[in-house]
Amino acid sequence: MQLITRYTIQDHGTFRAAFDADAEDRGRNGLSLLQLWREGEGHAWALFQVNDAKAARAYLEGAAKVFESQAGVSASQHHFVETA
């Protein structure tokens, strides 16, 4: 299972610094970063390998909100996907 997330961001530098600082917390919650993309100045996309879906969902409902506030994220969309 993988997770694709689209972030709406205010500043790429602020977002990237907070995103990198949050790596250990994401890892403890079942997420491993596979790829990070930048879409213009206002968006970023991340692709994660999901190693523990329950922990990942709990992270998105709780701790991820703290990361997003520190990173200047004004909106995020999370999609859990599986190979068809």
PDB file of N, CA, C and O in Angstrom, chain B, residues numbered from 101:
ATOM      1  N   MET B 101       0.852  -1.182   0.000  1.00  0.00           N
ATOM      2  CA  MET B 101       0.000   0.000   0.000  1.00  0.00           C
ATOM      3  C   MET B 101       0.892   1.239   0.000  1.00  0.00           C
ATOM      4  O   MET B 101       1.964   1.268   0.605  1.00  0.00           O
ATOM      5  N   GLN B 102       0.410   2.247  -0.696  1.00  0.00           N
ATOM      6  CA  GLN B 102       1.133   3.512  -0.728  1.00  0.00           C
ATOM      7  C   GLN B 102       0.176   4.654  -0.411  1.00  0.00           C
ATOM      8  O   GLN B 102      -1.044   4.499  -0.464  1.00  0.00           O
ATOM      9  N   LEU B 103       0.745   5.779  -0.086  1.00  0.00           N
ATOM     10  CA  LEU B 103      -0.012   6.985   0.225  1.00  0.00           C
ATOM     11  C   LEU B 103       0.497   8.103  -0.662  1.00  0.00           C
ATOM     12  O   LEU B 103       1.697   8.372  -0.712  1.00  0.00           O
ATOM     13  N   ILE B 104      -0.420   8.753  -1.360  1.00  0.00           N
ATOM     14  CA  ILE B 104      -0.083   9.933  -2.151  1.00  0.00           C
ATOM     15  C   ILE B 104      -0.728  11.124  -1.457  1.00  0.00           C
ATOM     16  O   ILE B 104      -1.928  11.120  -1.184  1.00  0.00           O
ATOM     17  N   THR B 105       0.074  12.137  -1.177  1.00  0.00           N
ATOM     18  CA  THR B 105      -0.426  13.324  -0.488  1.00  0.00           C
ATOM     19  C   THR B 105      -0.105  14.563  -1.298  1.00  0.00           C
ATOM     20  O   THR B 105       1.013  14.720  -1.790  1.00  0.00           O
ATOM     21  N   ARG B 106      -1.084  15.443  -1.436  1.00  0.00           N
ATOM     22  CA  ARG B 106      -0.877  16.739  -2.083  1.00  0.00           C
ATOM     23  C   ARG B 106      -1.035  17.815  -1.013  1.00  0.00           C
ATOM     24  O   ARG B 106      -2.065  17.908  -0.346  1.00  0.00           O
ATOM     25  N   TYR B 107       0.003  18.619  -0.869  1.00  0.00           N
ATOM     26  CA  TYR B 107       0.011  19.710   0.103  1.00  0.00           C
ATOM     27  C   TYR B 107      -0.150  21.045  -0.620  1.00  0.00           C
ATOM     28  O   TYR B 107       0.473  21.272  -1.657  1.00  0.00           O
ATOM     29  N   THR B 108      -0.976  21.917  -0.078  1.00  0.00           N
ATOM     30  CA  THR B 108      -1.033  23.315  -0.515  1.00  0.00           C
ATOM     31  C   THR B 108      -0.197  24.087   0.485  1.00  0.00           C
ATOM     32  O   THR B 108      -0.481  24.084   1.683  1.00  0.00           O
ATOM     33  N   ILE B 109       0.851  24.759  -0.023  1.00  0.00           N
ATOM     34  CA  ILE B 109       1.834  25.378   0.871  1.00  0.00           C
ATOM     35  C   ILE B 109       1.977  26.869   0.585  1.00  0.00           C
ATOM     36  O   ILE B 109       1.657  27.350  -0.502  1.00  0.00           O
ATOM     37  N   GLN B 110       2.468  27.584   1.597  1.00  0.00           N
ATOM     38  CA  GLN B 110       2.684  29.018   1.464  1.00  0.00           C
ATOM     39  C   GLN B 110       4.090  29.336   0.971  1.00  0.00           C
ATOM     40  O   GLN B 110       4.280  30.254   0.173  1.00  0.00           O
ATOM     41  N   ASP B 111       5.070  28.578   1.446  1.00  0.00           N
ATOM     42  CA  ASP B 111       6.473  28.846   1.113  1.00  0.00           C
ATOM     43  C   ASP B 111       7.213  27.516   1.039  1.00  0.00           C
ATOM     44  O   ASP B 111       7.203  26.741   1.996  1.00  0.00           O
ATOM     45  N   HIS B 112       7.852  27.255  -0.094  1.00  0.00           N
ATOM     46  CA  HIS B 112       8.506  25.962  -0.277  1.00  0.00           C
ATOM     47  C   HIS B 112       9.646  25.745   0.729  1.00  0.00           C
ATOM     48  O   HIS B 112       9.796  24.639   1.247  1.00  0.00           O
ATOM     49  N   GLY B 113      10.437  26.763   1.011  1.00  0.00           N
ATOM     50  CA  GLY B 113      11.548  26.614   1.954  1.00  0.00           C
ATOM     51  C   GLY B 113      11.084  26.230   3.354  1.00  0.00           C
ATOM     52  O   GLY B 113      11.660  25.343   3.985  1.00  0.00           O
ATOM     53  N   THR B 114      10.043  26.899   3.833  1.00  0.00           N
ATOM     54  CA  THR B 114       9.483  26.591   5.147  1.00  0.00           C
ATOM     55  C   THR B 114       8.914  25.178   5.156  1.00  0.00           C
ATOM     56  O   THR B 114       9.133  24.416   6.098  1.00  0.00           O
ATOM     57  N   PHE B 115       8.185  24.839   4.102  1.00  0.00           N
ATOM     58  CA  PHE B 115       7.607  23.507   4.004  1.00  0.00           C
ATOM     59  C   PHE B 115       8.697  22.441   4.015  1.00  0.00           C
ATOM     60  O   PHE B 115       8.607  21.468   4.764  1.00  0.00           O
ATOM     61  N   ARG B 116       9.724  22.618   3.191  1.00  0.00           N
ATOM     62  CA  ARG B 116      10.759  21.588   3.070  1.00  0.00           C
ATOM     63  C   ARG B 116      11.517  21.387   4.377  1.00  0.00           C
ATOM     64  O   ARG B 116      11.825  20.254   4.746  1.00  0.00           O
ATOM     65  N   ALA B 117      11.820  22.473   5.079  1.00  0.00           N
ATOM     66  CA  ALA B 117      12.526  22.340   6.356  1.00  0.00           C
ATOM     67  C   ALA B 117      11.686  21.566   7.369  1.00  0.00           C
ATOM     68  O   ALA B 117      12.203  20.686   8.057  1.00  0.00           O
ATOM     69  N   ALA B 118      10.399  21.884   7.465  1.00  0.00           N
ATOM     70  CA  ALA B 118       9.512  21.183   8.398  1.00  0.00           C
ATOM     71  C   ALA B 118       9.284  19.737   7.954  1.00  0.00           C
ATOM     72  O   ALA B 118       9.215  18.832   8.786  1.00  0.00           O
ATOM     73  N   PHE B 119       9.169  19.526   6.652  1.00  0.00           N
ATOM     74  CA  PHE B 119       8.968  18.178   6.113  1.00  0.00           C
ATOM     75  C   PHE B 119      10.154  17.285   6.463  1.00  0.00           C
ATOM     76  O   PHE B 119       9.975  16.155   6.918  1.00  0.00           O
ATOM     77  N   ASP B 120      11.356  17.793   6.252  1.00  0.00           N
ATOM     78  CA  ASP B 120      12.559  17.021   6.569  1.00  0.00           C
ATOM     79  C   ASP B 120      12.660  16.741   8.064  1.00  0.00           C
ATOM     80  O   ASP B 120      13.055  15.647   8.467  1.00  0.00           O
ATOM     81  N   ALA B 121      12.304  17.726   8.887  1.00  0.00           N
ATOM     82  CA  ALA B 121      12.361  17.558  10.343  1.00  0.00           C
ATOM     83  C   ALA B 121      11.338  16.539  10.836  1.00  0.00           C
ATOM     84  O   ALA B 121      11.515  15.963  11.910  1.00  0.00           O
ATOM     85  N   ASP B 122      10.282  16.310  10.079  1.00  0.00           N
ATOM     86  CA  ASP B 122       9.210  15.392  10.476  1.00  0.00           C
ATOM     87  C   ASP B 122       9.469  13.954  10.035  1.00  0.00           C
ATOM     88  O   ASP B 122       8.661  13.073  10.329  1.00  0.00           O
ATOM     89  N   ALA B 123      10.564  13.696   9.346  1.00  0.00           N
ATOM     90  CA  ALA B 123      10.835  12.367   8.773  1.00  0.00           C
ATOM     91  C   ALA B 123      10.834  11.263   9.825  1.00  0.00           C
ATOM     92  O   ALA B 123      10.267  10.195   9.593  1.00  0.00           O
ATOM     93  N   GLU B 124      11.448  11.497  10.956  1.00  0.00           N
ATOM     94  CA  GLU B 124      11.524  10.461  11.988  1.00  0.00           C
ATOM     95  C   GLU B 124      10.132  10.128  12.529  1.00  0.00           C
ATOM     96  O   GLU B 124       9.810   8.960  12.747  1.00  0.00           O
ATOM     97  N   ASP B 125       9.315  11.150  12.742  1.00  0.00           N
ATOM     98  CA  ASP B 125       7.959  10.920  13.246  1.00  0.00           C
ATOM     99  C   ASP B 125       7.134  10.127  12.228  1.00  0.00           C
ATOM    100  O   ASP B 125       6.412   9.202  12.600  1.00  0.00           O
ATOM    101  N   ARG B 126       7.238  10.486  10.952  1.00  0.00           N
ATOM    102  CA  ARG B 126       6.526   9.719   9.919  1.00  0.00           C
ATOM    103  C   ARG B 126       6.983   8.267   9.930  1.00  0.00           C
ATOM    104  O   ARG B 126       6.162   7.355   9.835  1.00  0.00           O
ATOM    105  N   GLY B 127       8.281   8.049  10.043  1.00  0.00           N
ATOM    106  CA  GLY B 127       8.819   6.694  10.059  1.00  0.00           C
ATOM    107  C   GLY B 127       8.295   5.865  11.215  1.00  0.00           C
ATOM    108  O   GLY B 127       7.987   4.684  11.054  1.00  0.00           O
ATOM    109  N   ARG B 128       8.194   6.487  12.386  1.00  0.00           N
ATOM    110  CA  ARG B 128       7.657   5.791  13.552  1.00  0.00           C
ATOM    111  C   ARG B 128       6.176   5.450  13.371  1.00  0.00           C
ATOM    112  O   ARG B 128       5.629   4.604  14.078  1.00  0.00           O
ATOM    113  N   ASN B 129       5.547   6.116  12.424  1.00  0.00           N
ATOM    114  CA  ASN B 129       4.115   5.917  12.196  1.00  0.00           C
ATOM    115  C   ASN B 129       3.828   5.195  10.880  1.00  0.00           C
ATOM    116  O   ASN B 129       2.763   5.364  10.286  1.00  0.00           O
ATOM    117  N   GLY B 130       4.776   4.400  10.442  1.00  0.00           N
ATOM    118  CA  GLY B 130       4.533   3.500   9.324  1.00  0.00           C
ATOM    119  C   GLY B 130       4.672   4.073   7.938  1.00  0.00           C
ATOM    120  O   GLY B 130       4.224   3.449   6.976  1.00  0.00           O
ATOM    121  N   LEU B 131       5.284   5.254   7.794  1.00  0.00           N
ATOM    122  CA  LEU B 131       5.423   5.881   6.485  1.00  0.00           C
ATOM    123  C   LEU B 131       6.890   6.055   6.105  1.00  0.00           C
ATOM    124  O   LEU B 131       7.691   6.564   6.889  1.00  0.00           O
ATOM    125  N   SER B 132       7.228   5.627   4.893  1.00  0.00           N
ATOM    126  CA  SER B 132       8.579   5.811   4.351  1.00  0.00           C
ATOM    127  C   SER B 132       8.458   6.605   3.059  1.00  0.00           C
ATOM    128  O   SER B 132       7.728   6.207   2.150  1.00  0.00           O
ATOM    129  N   LEU B 133       9.170   7.727   2.971  1.00  0.00           N
ATOM    130  CA  LEU B 133       9.104   8.572   1.784  1.00  0.00           C
ATOM    131  C   LEU B 133       9.762   7.879   0.596  1.00  0.00           C
ATOM    132  O   LEU B 133      10.899   7.416   0.685  1.00  0.00           O
ATOM    133  N   LEU B 134       9.039   7.815  -0.510  1.00  0.00           N
ATOM    134  CA  LEU B 134       9.585   7.290  -1.756  1.00  0.00           C
ATOM    135  C   LEU B 134       9.974   8.415  -2.706  1.00  0.00           C
ATOM    136  O   LEU B 134      10.996   8.334  -3.387  1.00  0.00           O
ATOM    137  N   GLN B 135       9.151   9.470  -2.749  1.00  0.00           N
ATOM    138  CA  GLN B 135       9.417  10.582  -3.672  1.00  0.00           C
ATOM    139  C   GLN B 135       8.705  11.828  -3.186  1.00  0.00           C
ATOM    140  O   GLN B 135       7.616  11.747  -2.616  1.00  0.00           O
ATOM    141  N   LEU B 136       9.318  12.982  -3.411  1.00  0.00           N
ATOM    142  CA  LEU B 136       8.704  14.274  -3.103  1.00  0.00           C
ATOM    143  C   LEU B 136       8.820  15.142  -4.351  1.00  0.00           C
ATOM    144  O   LEU B 136       9.904  15.276  -4.918  1.00  0.00           O
ATOM    145  N   TRP B 137       7.709  15.729  -4.780  1.00  0.00           N
ATOM    146  CA  TRP B 137       7.697  16.584  -5.954  1.00  0.00           C
ATOM    147  C   TRP B 137       7.203  17.972  -5.572  1.00  0.00           C
ATOM    148  O   TRP B 137       6.459  18.149  -4.607  1.00  0.00           O
ATOM    149  N   ARG B 138       7.635  18.939  -6.352  1.00  0.00           N
ATOM    150  CA  ARG B 138       7.195  20.322  -6.199  1.00  0.00           C
ATOM    151  C   ARG B 138       6.328  20.662  -7.408  1.00  0.00           C
ATOM    152  O   ARG B 138       6.713  20.399  -8.548  1.00  0.00           O
ATOM    153  N   GLU B 139       5.164  21.245  -7.158  1.00  0.00           N
ATOM    154  CA  GLU B 139       4.272  21.677  -8.228  1.00  0.00           C
ATOM    155  C   GLU B 139       4.152  23.195  -8.140  1.00  0.00           C
ATOM    156  O   GLU B 139       3.319  23.721  -7.402  1.00  0.00           O
ATOM    157  N   GLY B 140       4.979  23.879  -8.890  1.00  0.00           N
ATOM    158  CA  GLY B 140       4.990  25.336  -8.826  1.00  0.00           C
ATOM    159  C   GLY B 140       5.405  25.810  -7.445  1.00  0.00           C
ATOM    160  O   GLY B 140       6.139  25.128  -6.729  1.00  0.00           O
ATOM    161  N   GLU B 141       4.929  26.979  -7.089  1.00  0.00           N
ATOM    162  CA  GLU B 141       5.274  27.550  -5.780  1.00  0.00           C
ATOM    163  C   GLU B 141       4.290  27.164  -4.686  1.00  0.00           C
ATOM    164  O   GLU B 141       4.613  27.268  -3.502  1.00  0.00           O
ATOM    165  N   GLY B 142       3.091  26.718  -5.063  1.00  0.00           N
ATOM    166  CA  GLY B 142       2.049  26.549  -4.057  1.00  0.00           C
ATOM    167  C   GLY B 142       1.674  25.138  -3.679  1.00  0.00           C
ATOM    168  O   GLY B 142       0.791  24.937  -2.845  1.00  0.00           O
ATOM    169  N   HIS B 143       2.335  24.137  -4.282  1.00  0.00           N
ATOM    170  CA  HIS B 143       1.957  22.758  -3.975  1.00  0.00           C
ATOM    171  C   HIS B 143       3.168  21.847  -3.939  1.00  0.00           C
ATOM    172  O   HIS B 143       4.189  22.098  -4.579  1.00  0.00           O
ATOM    173  N   ALA B 144       3.020  20.783  -3.170  1.00  0.00           N
ATOM    174  CA  ALA B 144       4.011  19.714  -3.141  1.00  0.00           C
ATOM    175  C   ALA B 144       3.245  18.395  -3.072  1.00  0.00           C
ATOM    176  O   ALA B 144       2.163  18.322  -2.491  1.00  0.00           O
ATOM    177  N   TRP B 145       3.815  17.369  -3.666  1.00  0.00           N
ATOM    178  CA  TRP B 145       3.255  16.023  -3.655  1.00  0.00           C
ATOM    179  C   TRP B 145       4.253  15.092  -3.012  1.00  0.00           C
ATOM    180  O   TRP B 145       5.458  15.226  -3.230  1.00  0.00           O
ATOM    181  N   ALA B 146       3.773  14.152  -2.223  1.00  0.00           N
ATOM    182  CA  ALA B 146       4.653  13.157  -1.608  1.00  0.00           C
ATOM    183  C   ALA B 146       4.066  11.768  -1.840  1.00  0.00           C
ATOM    184  O   ALA B 146       2.855  11.563  -1.764  1.00  0.00           O
ATOM    185  N   LEU B 147       4.955  10.826  -2.124  1.00  0.00           N
ATOM    186  CA  LEU B 147       4.579   9.429  -2.269  1.00  0.00           C
ATOM    187  C   LEU B 147       5.276   8.658  -1.159  1.00  0.00           C
ATOM    188  O   LEU B 147       6.501   8.701  -1.037  1.00  0.00           O
ATOM    189  N   PHE B 148       4.496   7.957  -0.355  1.00  0.00           N
ATOM    190  CA  PHE B 148       5.013   7.194   0.772  1.00  0.00           C
ATOM    191  C   PHE B 148       4.699   5.717   0.611  1.00  0.00           C
ATOM    192  O   PHE B 148       3.647   5.354   0.083  1.00  0.00           O
ATOM    193  N   GLN B 149       5.605   4.870   1.063  1.00  0.00           N
ATOM    194  CA  GLN B 149       5.312   3.455   1.269  1.00  0.00           C
ATOM    195  C   GLN B 149       4.648   3.359   2.634  1.00  0.00           C
ATOM    196  O   GLN B 149       5.144   3.935   3.603  1.00  0.00           O
ATOM    197  N   VAL B 150       3.537   2.644   2.725  1.00  0.00           N
ATOM    198  CA  VAL B 150       2.820   2.485   3.987  1.00  0.00           C
ATOM    199  C   VAL B 150       3.174   1.117   4.555  1.00  0.00           C
ATOM    200  O   VAL B 150       2.822   0.086   3.981  1.00  0.00           O
ATOM    201  N   ASN B 151       3.868   1.116   5.681  1.00  0.00           N
ATOM    202  CA  ASN B 151       4.273  -0.120   6.338  1.00  0.00           C
ATOM    203  C   ASN B 151       3.309  -0.537   7.441  1.00  0.00           C
ATOM    204  O   ASN B 151       3.280  -1.703   7.834  1.00  0.00           O
ATOM    205  N   ASP B 152       2.518   0.416   7.942  1.00  0.00           N
ATOM    206  CA  ASP B 152       1.535   0.153   8.998  1.00  0.00           C
ATOM    207  C   ASP B 152       0.366   1.108   8.761  1.00  0.00           C
ATOM    208  O   ASP B 152       0.404   2.266   9.178  1.00  0.00           O
ATOM    209  N   ALA B 153      -0.665   0.614   8.093  1.00  0.00           N
ATOM    210  CA  ALA B 153      -1.787   1.475   7.699  1.00  0.00           C
ATOM    211  C   ALA B 153      -2.502   2.088   8.898  1.00  0.00           C
ATOM    212  O   ALA B 153      -2.892   3.255   8.852  1.00  0.00           O
ATOM    213  N   LYS B 154      -2.679   1.322   9.965  1.00  0.00           N
ATOM    214  CA  LYS B 154      -3.371   1.836  11.152  1.00  0.00           C
ATOM    215  C   LYS B 154      -2.584   2.996  11.767  1.00  0.00           C
ATOM    216  O   LYS B 154      -3.161   4.031  12.098  1.00  0.00           O
ATOM    217  N   ALA B 155      -1.274   2.826  11.918  1.00  0.00           N
ATOM    218  CA  ALA B 155      -0.435   3.885  12.479  1.00  0.00           C
ATOM    219  C   ALA B 155      -0.395   5.096  11.554  1.00  0.00           C
ATOM    220  O   ALA B 155      -0.413   6.234  12.022  1.00  0.00           O
ATOM    221  N   ALA B 156      -0.341   4.860  10.251  1.00  0.00           N
ATOM    222  CA  ALA B 156      -0.300   5.968   9.288  1.00  0.00           C
ATOM    223  C   ALA B 156      -1.583   6.787   9.350  1.00  0.00           C
ATOM    224  O   ALA B 156      -1.540   8.017   9.332  1.00  0.00           O
ATOM    225  N   ARG B 157      -2.718   6.109   9.424  1.00  0.00           N
ATOM    226  CA  ARG B 157      -3.996   6.836   9.521  1.00  0.00           C
ATOM    227  C   ARG B 157      -4.091   7.636  10.821  1.00  0.00           C
ATOM    228  O   ARG B 157      -4.597   8.758  10.826  1.00  0.00           O
ATOM    229  N   ALA B 158      -3.611   7.067  11.904  1.00  0.00           N
ATOM    230  CA  ALA B 158      -3.613   7.783  13.185  1.00  0.00           C
ATOM    231  C   ALA B 158      -2.702   9.003  13.118  1.00  0.00           C
ATOM    232  O   ALA B 158      -3.043  10.066  13.637  1.00  0.00           O
ATOM    233  N   TYR B 159      -1.550   8.852  12.482  1.00  0.00           N
ATOM    234  CA  TYR B 159      -0.628   9.982  12.300  1.00  0.00           C
ATOM    235  C   TYR B 159      -1.305  11.109  11.520  1.00  0.00           C
ATOM    236  O   TYR B 159      -1.210  12.275  11.903  1.00  0.00           O
ATOM    237  N   LEU B 160      -1.981  10.763  10.436  1.00  0.00           N
ATOM    238  CA  LEU B 160      -2.642  11.779   9.606  1.00  0.00           C
ATOM    239  C   LEU B 160      -3.746  12.504  10.361  1.00  0.00           C
ATOM    240  O   LEU B 160      -4.012  13.674  10.088  1.00  0.00           O
ATOM    241  N   GLU B 161      -4.386  11.839  11.295  1.00  0.00           N
ATOM    242  CA  GLU B 161      -5.465  12.450  12.073  1.00  0.00           C
ATOM    243  C   GLU B 161      -4.949  13.254  13.261  1.00  0.00           C
ATOM    244  O   GLU B 161      -5.704  14.028  13.850  1.00  0.00           O
ATOM    245  N   GLY B 162      -3.682  13.088  13.623  1.00  0.00           N
ATOM    246  CA  GLY B 162      -3.154  13.761  14.804  1.00  0.00           C
ATOM    247  C   GLY B 162      -1.860  14.509  14.552  1.00  0.00           C
ATOM    248  O   GLY B 162      -1.875  15.707  14.268  1.00  0.00           O
ATOM    249  N   ALA B 163      -0.745  13.813  14.652  1.00  0.00           N
ATOM    250  CA  ALA B 163       0.572  14.442  14.585  1.00  0.00           C
ATOM    251  C   ALA B 163       0.824  15.174  13.276  1.00  0.00           C
ATOM    252  O   ALA B 163       1.547  16.170  13.262  1.00  0.00           O
ATOM    253  N   ALA B 164       0.250  14.707  12.183  1.00  0.00           N
ATOM    254  CA  ALA B 164       0.457  15.380  10.898  1.00  0.00           C
ATOM    255  C   ALA B 164      -0.087  16.804  10.924  1.00  0.00           C
ATOM    256  O   ALA B 164       0.423  17.680  10.226  1.00  0.00           O
ATOM    257  N   LYS B 165      -1.115  17.031  11.723  1.00  0.00           N
ATOM    258  CA  LYS B 165      -1.685  18.381  11.833  1.00  0.00           C
ATOM    259  C   LYS B 165      -0.671  19.347  12.460  1.00  0.00           C
ATOM    260  O   LYS B 165      -0.619  20.520  12.089  1.00  0.00           O
ATOM    261  N   VAL B 166       0.121  18.858  13.396  1.00  0.00           N
ATOM    262  CA  VAL B 166       1.176  19.685  14.000  1.00  0.00           C
ATOM    263  C   VAL B 166       2.218  20.015  12.951  1.00  0.00           C
ATOM    264  O   VAL B 166       2.612  21.172  12.801  1.00  0.00           O
ATOM    265  N   PHE B 167       2.672  18.989  12.215  1.00  0.00           N
ATOM    266  CA  PHE B 167       3.632  19.223  11.131  1.00  0.00           C
ATOM    267  C   PHE B 167       3.089  20.253  10.147  1.00  0.00           C
ATOM    268  O   PHE B 167       3.796  21.190   9.778  1.00  0.00           O
ATOM    269  N   GLU B 168       1.835  20.086   9.719  1.00  0.00           N
ATOM    270  CA  GLU B 168       1.257  20.989   8.728  1.00  0.00           C
ATOM    271  C   GLU B 168       1.219  22.429   9.227  1.00  0.00           C
ATOM    272  O   GLU B 168       1.459  23.353   8.450  1.00  0.00           O
ATOM    273  N   SER B 169       0.923  22.636  10.501  1.00  0.00           N
ATOM    274  CA  SER B 169       0.895  24.007  11.032  1.00  0.00           C
ATOM    275  C   SER B 169       2.298  24.616  11.042  1.00  0.00           C
ATOM    276  O   SER B 169       2.454  25.811  10.794  1.00  0.00           O
ATOM    277  N   GLN B 170       3.310  23.809  11.326  1.00  0.00           N
ATOM    278  CA  GLN B 170       4.693  24.290  11.323  1.00  0.00           C
ATOM    279  C   GLN B 170       5.217  24.512   9.906  1.00  0.00           C
ATOM    280  O   GLN B 170       6.094  25.349   9.689  1.00  0.00           O
ATOM    281  N   ALA B 171       4.682  23.765   8.947  1.00  0.00           N
ATOM    282  CA  ALA B 171       5.175  23.803   7.572  1.00  0.00           C
ATOM    283  C   ALA B 171       4.458  24.828   6.699  1.00  0.00           C
ATOM    284  O   ALA B 171       4.829  25.019   5.540  1.00  0.00           O
ATOM    285  N   GLY B 172       3.444  25.483   7.238  1.00  0.00           N
ATOM    286  CA  GLY B 172       2.691  26.445   6.433  1.00  0.00           C
ATOM    287  C   GLY B 172       1.769  25.775   5.429  1.00  0.00           C
ATOM    288  O   GLY B 172       1.506  26.324   4.359  1.00  0.00           O
ATOM    289  N   VAL B 173       1.277  24.594   5.768  1.00  0.00           N
ATOM    290  CA  VAL B 173       0.345  23.873   4.898  1.00  0.00           C
ATOM    291  C   VAL B 173      -1.065  24.390   5.179  1.00  0.00           C
ATOM    292  O   VAL B 173      -1.529  24.367   6.319  1.00  0.00           O
ATOM    293  N   SER B 174      -1.736  24.855   4.132  1.00  0.00           N
ATOM    294  CA  SER B 174      -3.103  25.350   4.331  1.00  0.00           C
ATOM    295  C   SER B 174      -4.144  24.291   3.986  1.00  0.00           C
ATOM    296  O   SER B 174      -5.300  24.413   4.393  1.00  0.00           O
ATOM    297  N   ALA B 175      -3.756  23.252   3.242  1.00  0.00           N
ATOM    298  CA  ALA B 175      -4.664  22.149   2.923  1.00  0.00           C
ATOM    299  C   ALA B 175      -3.834  20.936   2.511  1.00  0.00           C
ATOM    300  O   ALA B 175      -2.715  21.067   2.014  1.00  0.00           O
ATOM    301  N   SER B 176      -4.398  19.771   2.727  1.00  0.00           N
ATOM    302  CA  SER B 176      -3.734  18.543   2.281  1.00  0.00           C
ATOM    303  C   SER B 176      -4.789  17.516   1.902  1.00  0.00           C
ATOM    304  O   SER B 176      -5.880  17.483   2.471  1.00  0.00           O
ATOM    305  N   GLN B 177      -4.446  16.688   0.942  1.00  0.00           N
ATOM    306  CA  GLN B 177      -5.317  15.612   0.495  1.00  0.00           C
ATOM    307  C   GLN B 177      -4.510  14.329   0.551  1.00  0.00           C
ATOM    308  O   GLN B 177      -3.401  14.273   0.021  1.00  0.00           O
ATOM    309  N   HIS B 178      -5.048  13.303   1.183  1.00  0.00           N
ATOM    310  CA  HIS B 178      -4.341  12.039   1.366  1.00  0.00           C
ATOM    311  C   HIS B 178      -5.116  10.921   0.676  1.00  0.00           C
ATOM    312  O   HIS B 178      -6.328  10.789   0.846  1.00  0.00           O
ATOM    313  N   HIS B 179      -4.397  10.121  -0.104  1.00  0.00           N
ATOM    314  CA  HIS B 179      -5.030   9.030  -0.844  1.00  0.00           C
ATOM    315  C   HIS B 179      -4.217   7.759  -0.634  1.00  0.00           C
ATOM    316  O   HIS B 179      -3.066   7.673  -1.062  1.00  0.00           O
ATOM    317  N   PHE B 180      -4.820   6.773   0.027  1.00  0.00           N
ATOM    318  CA  PHE B 180      -4.198   5.464   0.175  1.00  0.00           C
ATOM    319  C   PHE B 180      -4.522   4.670  -1.088  1.00  0.00           C
ATOM    320  O   PHE B 180      -5.685   4.555  -1.474  1.00  0.00           O
ATOM    321  N   VAL B 181      -3.493   4.126  -1.726  1.00  0.00           N
ATOM    322  CA  VAL B 181      -3.687   3.395  -2.981  1.00  0.00           C
ATOM    323  C   VAL B 181      -2.946   2.062  -2.924  1.00  0.00           C
ATOM    324  O   VAL B 181      -1.973   1.898  -2.188  1.00  0.00           O
ATOM    325  N   GLU B 182      -3.440   1.115  -3.727  1.00  0.00           N
ATOM    326  CA  GLU B 182      -2.811  -0.189  -3.838  1.00  0.00           C
ATOM    327  C   GLU B 182      -2.636  -0.504  -5.316  1.00  0.00           C
ATOM    328  O   GLU B 182      -3.392  -0.010  -6.154  1.00  0.00           O
ATOM    329  N   THR B 183      -1.667  -1.303  -5.629  1.00  0.00           N
ATOM    330  CA  THR B 183      -1.445  -1.727  -6.999  1.00  0.00           C
ATOM    331  C   THR B 183      -2.649  -2.524  -7.475  1.00  0.00           C
ATOM    332  O   THR B 183      -3.113  -3.427  -6.779  1.00  0.00           O
ATOM    333  N   ALA B 184      -3.149  -2.200  -8.641  1.00  0.00           N
ATOM    334  CA  ALA B 184      -4.337  -2.885  -9.194  1.00  0.00           C
ATOM    335  C   ALA B 184      -3.931  -4.163  -9.904  1.00  0.00           C
ATOM    336  O   ALA B 184      -4.786  -4.874 -10.432  1.00  0.00           O
TER     337      ALA B 184
END
